[in-house]
Amino acid sequence: MKPLPANKAIDNYFFEVRCKLLDIAAALDRINRGEDAGEILANDPRLDKIAKALEVLHDQSGGRAERIQQIFSLDYDPSWEKPKPRY
């Protein structure tokens, strides 16, 4: 499958990306306004993951979706229970 030309991709996705970035900014603002924001911001590893993901977004080298997925994924553990089929 041939990728879209860059100008067509930006035409197609600009408003969607803008909306998602505004959603992220609003969510982070809500976290910062919380009573316990200082404690949460200093101690919650989820915010570290968000910060790392934002760094990946800024990186122009490509593969951003995969790299961000890896940030939020658990490392594989061979002892995980295998899923059972549903009948």
N, C-alpha and C positions, 0 to 999 in steps of 0.2 A: 504494500500500500504506500502510495506516494504522500509525503507530508504536505500540509497546506503551505503555500507561500507565507512568509512572515507577515506581510501586509494584510493578507486575507485572515490570518489567525488573529491578529490584533483587532481587525474589524469585527470578527465574530465573537471574541471573548473579552474585549476591554471592559464592558459594563458588568459582566459577571465577575471578573477579577476584582474590579473596583468595589463591588458589593461585598464580596467575601473579605476583602481587606478592611472595609469599614466595620464589618461584623467582628472581626478579630480585634480591631482597635477598641470597639465598644466593650467587648468582653474584658479586655485587659484593663480598661478604665474602671469597670465595675469592680474588678478584683482590687485595684489600687485604692478605691474609695471605701473599702470595707474597714470596719473598726479595727480588725486585727491584721491589717495589710502588712505592716512591718514584719510581724512574726511569720506570716504566711510567705511573703516574698523572700525571706531569708532562709526558710526551712523546707519548702515544698519542692520535691524533686520534679514534679510535673511542670512547674514554671521553668526549671532548667531545661527540660525537654522542649518546651515552647520556644525558649530563647535560642536553643540550638537549631530548631526548625526554621526560625526566622533568619538565622545566619545562612542556612542552606538556600533559602529563597533568594538571598542577595547574591549568591554565587552564580556566575554565568556559565559554569562549565558543563551544565546539563545533568540529566539523571536526577533531578531534584525530587520528583515524586518518590522514586525508590529510596533515596537517601532519607527523606523525611519519614517514610514508612518504617525504615530500620530504626530510626530514633525512638519511635513509639511502640516498637515490637519487642517482645521478650526474646532473649536468646533461646535457641532450640534446646530442649531438654529431652534426651532419649528416654527418660523414665516417665514422660507424660503418658497418661492413659489414652489408649487408642479409642476413637469414637465408635460407638456401637450403632449398627444400622437400625433405623426406625422401620417398623412393619406396619 
